[in-house]
Amino acid sequence: MEERKTLSRREFLKIAGVTGAAVGAAGGLGGVLAACGGSTTTTTAAAATTTTAAAATTTTAAAGTTTSAAPTTVSTAAETGRVLKFGTVSPLTGAAADFGIPDKWILDKWKAAVPNGILCADGKMHPVDIQMQDSQSDTNRAAQVAGDLIQNNKIDMMLVSSSPDTVNPVADQCETFGTPCLSTDCPMEPFYFGRGATPDKPFKWTYLAFWGNYELLALTKVMWAQLPNNKVVGGVWSNEVDGEARRTAITDFCKQNGYTLVDGGKYQVGTEDYTSMISLFKKKGVEILSVLAIPPDFVNFWKQCFQQGYKPVIADIAKATLFPSAMEAMGDIGFGLVGPQWWHPNFPWKSSLTGEDCPTLAKDFETTTGKQWTQPIMHYVTFEWAVDVYKRVTNVDDKAEIMKAVAATKMADSMAGPIDFTLPVAPNSLHIVPNAVGTPLYEGQWVKYPAAQWPYDTKAWTFDMKVVTNTMAPQIQVQGPLEKLP
């Protein structure tokens, strides 16, 4: 699309092109994760050891020794700074609880990564305190507990994930109260435009590392052409900010690429009967389904499709196809579903906190929890990002300096891949708006577990995710072609 200095909101959304759907952590004395209600988890890290590489020099704060190529040993010890308080809001219970499944594990990984705190650019070792609240999968509740963390617990920074339903109300509170906020797992369009920002009026306090319509539609164009079909698309999108962003993106995409769109209408979250929508799709000969729905809603819709004799050629499902638990709830009719996905154990990146690679982290999750790896493991990245920011901050009480460091983030490695806010802000790029930068996105298809067990799994699970399209993340290995629904 043509690049212009001034864009209308709708034009900008077209240029941007995908949409879709963290938990607290801390280093320290060992916290208990709040599981429901208004309970709060607090974990504090004492002062201590860090390792910094500079040429051939390694420094260990607790040990108090510095070694270099020259045979000289000097005692050093980092002064203890004040405690840094982090807050996080997560849907641990309720309809969106699948997003919060890895949160206890993530909390433990964060604690293990910074047991003594963060060595900031002020030269002090700052203990870490993380406080987590359950949104109960309710947007009003998310805003309420976020406000409590900010005003009563006096947090320094918010870390939040788990779709616009959680991220947006929490980020809005941070913007209102002037609290730095790092987020992921929320598509760019609902995060930025859905909250009222414009290309020339960005947010001051809230930033996002996640993909948007630019990445999504590039993948859609490739995937929908992989199997022969009549180019008639049926839209099933929830009547909320995430669904509306997807409706806008796919409607424009269909017009520009020769697809006929049959919009099923704005369905309300929690709808139980989809008969009228399914009948319309059958009548119009819809062979491609484009869906954005939470797992309970999609499970009901998909089961009714089979009961009423409707099966498309391609079922492109966002949100609901993120979780193996949702696939298991559907049984055999879940095989062959495909959708935009944003984390996988075969990602080639490593944790900036520990150096562990993605296969190792996925296997650790399965070994520790007894559950299958799940994409919200990527929520881990918010604390990686926070640590990177504070390592560059010389005054932890100066919010302006903190936000300047956030905006200058350039991480080559993280659980989510590279994060680079230093890229120019430009259409059709990873940095379309000032407050958000894109992360890798791929199309994945749920298949029966392969005969040869994949190295990151602890057992042969019923369902597993196969990477079928990597147009927007060529570093990720494709594991096979897109297959027809069985």
VEXDREN-2710 file (C-alpha; in Angstrom, 1 decimal):
% VEXDREN-2710
k/r/px/py/pz
1/MET/0.0/0.0/0.0
2/GLU/1.1/3.5/-0.7
3/GLU/2.9/5.2/2.3
4/ARG/1.5/8.6/3.2
5/LYS/2.3/11.2/5.9
6/THR/-1.3/11.6/6.9
7/LEU/-3.7/8.7/7.1
8/SER/-7.3/8.3/8.1
9/ARG/-8.0/5.8/10.9
10/ARG/-9.6/3.4/8.4
11/GLU/-6.8/3.8/5.9
12/PHE/-4.3/3.1/8.6
13/LEU/-6.1/0.0/9.7
14/LYS/-6.0/-1.3/6.1
15/ILE/-2.2/-0.7/5.9
16/ALA/-1.7/-2.3/9.2
17/GLY/-3.2/-5.5/7.9
18/VAL/-3.7/-8.9/12.1
19/THR/-5.6/-9.3/15.4
20/GLY/-6.4/-11.9/17.9
21/ALA/-5.9/-12.8/21.9
22/ALA/1.1/-12.9/31.9
23/VAL/1.6/-13.6/34.7
24/GLY/3.6/-12.1/37.5
25/ALA/6.9/-13.3/38.5
26/ALA/9.6/-12.4/40.8
27/GLY/12.8/-13.4/42.2
28/GLY/12.9/-14.2/45.7
29/LEU/11.7/-15.9/48.8
30/GLY/9.2/-18.1/47.1
31/GLY/5.6/-16.9/46.4
32/VAL/2.3/-18.5/46.2
33/LEU/0.3/-17.8/43.1
34/ALA/-3.2/-16.3/43.7
35/ALA/-5.6/-18.8/42.2
36/CYS/-8.9/-16.9/42.4
37/GLY/-10.9/-14.0/43.8
38/GLY/-9.1/-11.0/45.0
39/SER/-6.1/-12.9/46.5
40/THR/-2.7/-11.4/45.9
41/THR/0.6/-13.0/45.5
42/THR/3.8/-11.2/46.6
43/THR/7.3/-12.4/46.1
44/THR/10.4/-10.6/47.1
45/ALA/14.0/-11.1/45.9
46/ALA/16.9/-10.3/48.2
47/ALA/20.0/-8.6/47.0
48/ALA/22.9/-10.4/45.4
49/THR/24.5/-12.1/42.4
50/THR/24.6/-11.0/38.8
51/THR/26.9/-11.7/35.8
52/THR/27.7/-9.0/33.3
53/ALA/29.8/-9.6/30.2
54/ALA/32.0/-6.8/28.9
55/ALA/34.9/-7.9/26.6
56/ALA/36.7/-10.6/28.7
57/THR/35.4/-9.4/32.1
58/THR/32.9/-11.2/34.3
59/THR/31.5/-9.6/37.5
60/THR/29.8/-11.5/40.3
61/ALA/28.2/-9.2/42.8
62/ALA/27.6/-11.6/45.7
63/ALA/31.0/-13.2/45.4
64/GLY/32.6/-9.7/45.1
65/THR/35.2/-10.6/42.6
66/THR/36.1/-9.4/39.2
67/THR/38.3/-11.3/36.8
68/SER/39.8/-10.3/33.5
69/ALA/42.5/-11.3/31.1
70/ALA/45.0/-9.5/33.4
71/PRO/45.9/-11.4/36.6
72/THR/44.2/-8.9/38.8
73/THR/41.4/-9.6/41.4
74/VAL/39.4/-6.7/42.9
75/SER/36.7/-7.0/45.5
76/THR/33.4/-5.4/44.6
77/ALA/29.8/-5.6/45.9
78/ALA/26.7/-4.1/44.6
79/GLU/24.8/-1.8/47.0
80/THR/21.3/-2.9/47.7
81/GLY/18.7/-0.6/46.2
82/ARG/15.0/-0.2/46.9
83/VAL/12.5/-3.0/46.1
84/LEU/11.1/-2.8/42.6
85/LYS/7.4/-3.6/42.6
86/PHE/5.7/-5.2/39.6
87/GLY/2.0/-5.9/39.2
88/THR/0.3/-8.4/36.9
89/VAL/-3.3/-9.2/36.1
90/SER/-4.2/-12.6/34.6
91/PRO/-7.4/-14.6/33.8
92/LEU/-6.7/-17.4/36.2
93/THR/-10.4/-18.3/36.5
94/GLY/-13.4/-17.9/34.3
95/ALA/-14.1/-18.4/30.5
96/ALA/-10.7/-17.2/29.4
97/ALA/-8.7/-19.2/32.0
98/ASP/-6.9/-21.2/29.3
99/PHE/-4.8/-18.1/28.8
100/GLY/-3.6/-18.4/32.5
101/ILE/-2.7/-22.1/32.5
102/PRO/1.1/-21.6/32.5
103/ASP/1.1/-18.7/35.0
104/LYS/2.3/-20.6/38.1
105/TRP/5.1/-22.1/36.1
106/ILE/6.1/-18.7/34.7
107/LEU/6.1/-17.2/38.2
108/ASP/8.6/-19.9/39.3
109/LYS/10.8/-19.5/36.3
110/TRP/11.0/-15.7/36.9
111/LYS/11.9/-16.3/40.5
112/ALA/14.6/-18.7/39.6
113/ALA/16.0/-16.3/37.0
114/VAL/16.4/-13.3/39.4
115/PRO/16.7/-14.8/42.9
116/ASN/18.6/-11.8/44.1
117/GLY/17.0/-9.0/42.2
118/ILE/17.9/-6.8/39.2
119/LEU/21.2/-5.0/38.9
120/CYS/20.1/-1.7/37.4
121/ALA/22.2/1.0/35.7
122/ASP/22.5/2.8/39.0
123/GLY/24.9/0.1/40.1
124/LYS/22.5/-1.1/42.7
125/MET/21.0/-4.6/43.2
126/HIS/17.2/-4.0/43.5
127/PRO/15.1/-6.8/45.1
128/VAL/12.0/-7.7/43.2
129/ASP/8.4/-7.9/44.4
130/ILE/5.6/-9.2/42.1
131/GLN/2.0/-9.0/43.0
132/MET/-0.6/-10.8/40.9
133/GLN/-4.4/-10.5/40.7
134/ASP/-7.0/-12.6/39.0
135/SER/-9.2/-10.8/36.5
136/GLN/-11.7/-13.8/36.7
137/SER/-12.0/-13.3/32.9
138/ASP/-14.0/-10.1/33.4
139/THR/-12.9/-6.8/31.9
140/ASN/-14.4/-4.7/34.7
141/ARG/-12.7/-6.9/37.3
142/ALA/-9.4/-6.5/35.4
143/ALA/-9.7/-2.7/35.5
144/GLN/-10.6/-2.8/39.2
145/VAL/-7.7/-5.0/40.4
146/ALA/-5.3/-3.1/38.1
147/GLY/-6.3/0.2/39.8
148/ASP/-5.8/-1.4/43.2
149/LEU/-2.3/-2.6/42.3
150/ILE/-1.4/0.9/41.1
151/GLN/-3.0/3.0/43.8
152/ASN/-2.8/0.9/46.9
153/ASN/0.2/-1.4/46.2
154/LYS/2.2/1.4/44.6
155/ILE/3.6/-0.8/41.9
156/ASP/6.4/0.5/39.7
157/MET/5.4/-1.3/36.5
158/MET/2.6/-3.4/35.2
159/LEU/3.0/-6.6/33.2
160/VAL/-0.1/-7.9/31.4
161/SER/-1.1/-10.4/28.7
162/SER/-4.1/-12.6/27.7
163/SER/-6.0/-10.9/24.9
164/PRO/-7.7/-7.5/24.7
165/ASP/-10.2/-8.6/27.3
166/THR/-7.5/-8.4/30.0
167/VAL/-4.8/-6.2/28.4
168/ASN/-7.0/-3.3/27.4
169/PRO/-8.7/-2.5/30.7
170/VAL/-5.4/-2.9/32.6
171/ALA/-3.5/-0.7/30.1
172/ASP/-6.2/1.9/30.3
173/GLN/-5.7/2.1/34.1
174/CYS/-2.0/2.4/33.6
175/GLU/-2.5/5.2/31.1
176/THR/-4.8/7.0/33.5
177/PHE/-2.6/6.8/36.5
178/GLY/0.8/7.2/34.8
179/THR/2.1/3.7/35.4
180/PRO/4.6/2.1/33.0
181/CYS/3.0/-1.0/31.4
182/LEU/4.5/-3.8/29.2
183/SER/2.1/-6.1/27.5
184/THR/1.9/-9.0/25.0
185/ASP/-0.7/-11.5/23.7
186/CYS/-3.0/-8.8/22.4
187/PRO/-3.2/-7.9/18.7
188/MET/-2.0/-4.4/17.8
189/GLU/-5.2/-3.0/16.4
190/PRO/-7.5/-3.6/19.4
191/PHE/-4.7/-2.5/21.7
192/TYR/-3.9/0.7/19.9
193/PHE/-6.9/1.9/17.9
194/GLY/-9.4/0.0/20.1
195/ARG/-8.2/2.1/23.0
196/GLY/-8.4/5.4/21.1
197/ALA/-4.9/6.1/20.0
198/THR/-4.2/7.5/16.5
199/PRO/-1.1/7.5/14.3
200/ASP/-0.2/11.0/15.5
201/LYS/-1.4/10.6/19.1
202/PRO/0.2/7.6/20.7
203/PHE/0.0/6.4/24.3
204/LYS/2.5/7.6/26.9
205/TRP/2.7/4.8/29.4
206/THR/1.5/1.6/27.7
207/TYR/3.6/-0.5/25.2
208/LEU/3.0/-3.8/23.4
209/ALA/5.1/-6.5/21.9
210/PHE/2.8/-8.6/19.7
211/TRP/1.7/-9.0/16.1
212/GLY/-1.1/-7.2/14.2
213/ASN/-3.1/-7.2/11.0
214/TYR/0.0/-6.7/8.9
215/GLU/1.4/-10.1/9.9
216/LEU/-2.0/-11.8/10.0
217/LEU/-3.2/-10.9/6.6
218/ALA/0.2/-11.8/5.0
219/LEU/-0.2/-15.3/6.4
220/THR/-3.9/-15.5/5.5
221/LYS/-3.2/-14.7/1.8
222/VAL/-0.8/-17.6/1.6
223/MET/-2.8/-20.2/3.7
224/TRP/-6.2/-19.7/2.0
225/ALA/-4.6/-20.4/-1.4
226/GLN/-3.0/-23.7/-0.3
227/LEU/-6.1/-25.8/-0.8
228/PRO/-8.6/-25.6/-3.8
229/ASN/-11.7/-23.7/-2.7
230/ASN/-14.5/-21.4/-4.2
231/LYS/-13.2/-18.3/-2.4
232/VAL/-16.4/-17.9/-0.4
233/VAL/-15.6/-16.9/3.2
234/GLY/-17.9/-17.1/6.2
235/GLY/-17.1/-14.7/9.1
236/VAL/-17.8/-15.6/12.7
237/TRP/-16.5/-12.9/15.0
238/SER/-17.5/-12.0/18.5
239/ASN/-19.2/-8.7/19.3
240/GLU/-16.3/-7.0/21.2
241/VAL/-13.2/-5.1/20.4
242/ASP/-11.1/-8.1/19.3
243/GLY/-13.9/-9.4/17.1
244/GLU/-14.6/-6.0/15.5
245/ALA/-10.9/-5.5/14.7
246/ARG/-10.9/-8.9/12.9
247/ARG/-14.1/-8.1/11.1
248/THR/-12.6/-4.9/9.7
249/ALA/-9.4/-6.6/8.6
250/ILE/-11.0/-9.6/6.9
251/THR/-13.7/-7.6/5.2
252/ASP/-11.1/-5.4/3.6
253/PHE/-8.8/-8.3/2.8
254/CYS/-11.7/-10.2/1.0
255/LYS/-12.5/-7.1/-1.1
256/GLN/-8.9/-6.6/-2.1
257/ASN/-8.2/-10.3/-2.9
258/GLY/-11.2/-11.5/-4.8
259/TYR/-13.0/-13.4/-2.0
260/THR/-16.8/-13.2/-1.4
261/LEU/-17.5/-12.6/2.3
262/VAL/-20.6/-13.9/4.1
263/ASP/-20.7/-12.2/7.4
264/GLY/-22.5/-14.4/10.0
265/GLY/-23.4/-11.3/12.1
266/LYS/-22.1/-10.0/15.4
267/TYR/-22.5/-12.9/17.9
268/GLN/-22.6/-12.3/21.6
269/VAL/-20.0/-14.0/23.8
270/GLY/-21.8/-16.9/25.5
271/THR/-24.2/-17.6/22.6
272/GLU/-25.3/-21.3/22.6
273/ASP/-27.3/-21.7/19.4
274/TYR/-25.6/-21.0/16.1
275/THR/-28.2/-22.6/13.8
276/SER/-29.1/-19.5/11.8
277/MET/-25.5/-18.7/11.1
278/ILE/-24.7/-22.3/10.0
279/SER/-27.7/-22.4/7.8
280/LEU/-26.6/-19.2/6.1
281/PHE/-23.1/-20.6/5.4
282/LYS/-24.6/-23.8/3.9
283/LYS/-26.9/-21.7/1.7
284/LYS/-24.2/-19.5/0.5
285/GLY/-21.7/-22.3/-0.2
286/VAL/-19.1/-21.1/2.3
287/GLU/-15.9/-23.1/2.0
288/ILE/-13.6/-21.0/4.2
289/LEU/-14.4/-20.2/7.8
290/SER/-12.8/-17.2/9.5
291/VAL/-13.5/-17.3/13.2
292/LEU/-12.5/-15.4/16.2
293/ALA/-14.0/-16.9/19.4
294/ILE/-13.1/-17.9/22.9
295/PRO/-12.9/-21.8/23.3
296/PRO/-16.3/-22.4/24.9
297/ASP/-18.1/-20.5/22.2
298/PHE/-16.2/-22.1/19.3
299/VAL/-16.6/-25.6/20.8
300/ASN/-20.4/-25.1/20.7
301/PHE/-20.3/-23.6/17.2
302/TRP/-18.1/-26.4/15.8
303/LYS/-20.1/-29.2/17.3
304/GLN/-23.3/-27.8/15.9
305/CYS/-21.6/-27.5/12.4
306/PHE/-21.0/-31.3/12.5
307/GLN/-24.5/-32.0/13.8
308/GLN/-26.1/-30.0/11.0
309/GLY/-23.9/-31.5/8.3
310/TYR/-21.7/-28.5/7.5
311/LYS/-17.9/-28.9/6.9
312/PRO/-15.9/-26.2/5.1
313/VAL/-12.6/-26.9/3.2
314/ILE/-10.6/-24.6/5.5
315/ALA/-11.5/-23.7/9.1
316/ASP/-9.2/-20.7/10.1
317/ILE/-9.8/-20.3/13.8
318/ALA/-8.3/-17.6/16.0
319/LYS/-8.2/-17.7/19.8
320/ALA/-9.9/-21.0/20.3
321/THR/-7.2/-23.0/18.5
322/LEU/-4.5/-21.7/20.8
323/PHE/-5.0/-24.3/23.4
324/PRO/-4.7/-28.1/23.4
325/SER/-7.4/-28.2/26.2
326/ALA/-9.9/-26.7/23.7
327/MET/-9.0/-29.3/21.1
328/GLU/-9.5/-32.1/23.6
329/ALA/-12.9/-30.7/24.5
330/MET/-13.9/-31.2/20.9
331/GLY/-12.5/-34.7/20.4
332/ASP/-11.9/-36.0/16.9
333/ILE/-13.7/-33.1/15.2
334/GLY/-10.8/-30.8/16.3
335/PHE/-8.3/-32.5/14.0
336/GLY/-7.4/-30.3/11.0
337/LEU/-8.4/-26.9/12.5
338/VAL/-5.9/-24.2/11.7
339/GLY/-5.3/-20.7/12.9
340/PRO/-2.8/-17.9/13.5
341/GLN/-0.4/-18.9/16.3
342/TRP/2.3/-17.0/18.1
343/TRP/4.5/-19.4/20.1
344/HIS/5.9/-22.9/19.4
345/PRO/8.6/-25.0/21.0
346/ASN/10.5/-25.1/17.7
347/PHE/11.1/-21.3/17.9
348/PRO/14.9/-20.8/17.5
349/TRP/15.2/-18.1/20.2
350/LYS/16.3/-18.3/23.8
351/SER/15.4/-16.7/27.1
352/SER/17.3/-13.5/27.8
353/LEU/17.1/-14.3/31.5
354/THR/18.5/-17.8/31.6
355/GLY/19.7/-18.8/28.1
356/GLU/17.2/-21.7/27.9
357/ASP/15.9/-22.4/24.4
358/CYS/12.2/-22.8/23.6
359/PRO/12.3/-26.6/23.3
360/THR/13.9/-26.8/26.8
361/LEU/11.3/-24.4/28.3
362/ALA/8.4/-26.3/26.7
363/LYS/9.7/-29.6/28.1
364/ASP/10.3/-28.1/31.5
365/PHE/6.7/-26.8/31.5
366/GLU/5.3/-30.3/30.7
367/THR/7.6/-32.0/33.2
368/THR/6.7/-29.6/36.0
369/THR/3.0/-29.3/35.5
370/GLY/2.1/-32.6/33.8
371/LYS/0.2/-30.5/31.1
372/GLN/0.9/-30.1/27.4
373/TRP/2.8/-27.1/26.3
374/THR/0.6/-24.1/25.5
375/GLN/1.2/-20.9/23.6
376/PRO/0.6/-18.6/26.6
377/ILE/4.0/-19.8/27.8
378/MET/5.1/-16.7/25.8
379/HIS/3.7/-14.5/28.6
380/TYR/7.2/-15.1/30.1
381/VAL/8.5/-12.3/27.8
382/THR/7.0/-9.4/29.7
383/PHE/9.4/-9.9/32.6
384/GLU/12.3/-10.5/30.2
385/TRP/11.4/-7.1/28.8
386/ALA/11.1/-5.5/32.2
387/VAL/14.5/-6.7/33.3
388/ASP/16.1/-5.5/30.1
389/VAL/14.5/-2.0/30.7
390/TYR/15.6/-1.7/34.3
391/LYS/19.2/-2.8/33.5
392/ARG/19.3/0.4/31.4
393/VAL/17.7/2.7/34.0
394/THR/20.0/4.9/36.2
395/ASN/17.2/6.3/38.4
396/VAL/14.4/3.8/39.2
397/ASP/12.2/6.6/40.5
398/ASP/12.3/8.6/37.3
399/LYS/9.3/7.4/35.2
400/ALA/10.3/9.5/32.3
401/GLU/13.7/7.7/32.1
402/ILE/11.9/4.4/32.5
403/MET/9.6/5.1/29.5
404/LYS/12.5/6.3/27.5
405/ALA/14.2/3.0/28.1
406/VAL/11.0/1.1/27.1
407/ALA/10.8/3.0/23.8
408/ALA/14.5/2.3/23.1
409/THR/14.1/-1.5/23.7
410/LYS/16.2/-3.6/21.3
411/MET/16.4/-7.3/22.4
412/ALA/17.9/-9.8/20.0
413/ASP/16.6/-12.8/21.9
414/SER/13.5/-13.5/24.1
415/MET/10.9/-16.2/24.4
416/ALA/8.9/-14.2/21.8
417/GLY/11.8/-13.6/19.4
418/PRO/13.4/-10.3/18.7
419/ILE/11.8/-7.1/20.1
420/ASP/13.0/-3.9/18.5
421/PHE/11.4/-0.6/19.1
422/THR/14.3/1.2/17.4
423/LEU/12.9/0.3/14.0
424/PRO/11.4/3.2/12.0
425/VAL/7.7/3.7/12.4
426/ALA/6.3/2.8/9.0
427/PRO/3.3/1.1/7.3
428/ASN/3.8/-2.5/6.3
429/SER/6.4/-3.1/8.9
430/LEU/6.9/-4.6/12.3
431/HIS/6.7/-1.1/13.8
432/ILE/3.5/0.4/12.4
433/VAL/2.6/2.5/15.5
434/PRO/4.9/4.0/18.2
435/ASN/3.6/1.9/21.1
436/ALA/3.6/-1.6/19.5
437/VAL/6.2/-3.7/17.7
438/GLY/5.4/-7.0/15.9
439/THR/6.5/-10.5/17.1
440/PRO/6.7/-13.7/15.0
441/LEU/3.5/-15.2/13.8
442/TYR/2.8/-18.5/11.9
443/GLU/-0.2/-20.6/10.9
444/GLY/-0.5/-23.9/12.8
445/GLN/-2.7/-26.9/12.3
446/TRP/-3.9/-29.3/15.0
447/VAL/-3.0/-32.9/13.9
448/LYS/-2.9/-36.3/15.5
449/TYR/0.3/-36.7/17.4
450/PRO/3.1/-37.9/15.0
451/ALA/4.4/-41.4/15.2
452/ALA/7.8/-40.1/16.1
453/GLN/7.6/-38.2/19.4
454/TRP/8.8/-34.6/19.1
455/PRO/11.7/-33.8/21.4
456/TYR/9.9/-31.1/23.4
457/ASP/7.1/-33.3/24.5
458/THR/7.1/-35.6/27.5
459/LYS/4.6/-38.0/26.0
460/ALA/2.4/-38.6/23.0
461/TRP/-0.4/-36.2/23.4
462/THR/-3.7/-36.6/21.6
463/PHE/-3.3/-33.3/19.7
464/ASP/-0.2/-31.4/18.7
465/MET/0.4/-28.3/16.7
466/LYS/2.1/-28.5/13.3
467/VAL/3.6/-25.4/11.7
468/VAL/2.2/-25.1/8.1
469/THR/3.0/-21.5/7.1
470/ASN/5.9/-19.3/8.2
471/THR/5.6/-16.4/5.7
472/MET/6.0/-13.8/8.5
473/ALA/8.5/-15.8/10.6
474/PRO/10.9/-17.5/8.2
475/GLN/13.2/-18.5/11.1
476/ILE/10.5/-21.0/12.2
477/GLN/10.7/-24.4/10.5
478/VAL/7.6/-25.5/8.6
479/GLN/6.7/-29.0/9.8
480/GLY/4.3/-30.0/6.9
481/PRO/1.7/-28.7/4.4
482/LEU/-1.8/-27.6/5.2
483/GLU/-4.1/-30.7/5.2
484/LYS/-7.8/-30.9/4.4
485/LEU/-10.2/-31.3/7.3
486/PRO/-10.6/-35.1/7.9
END
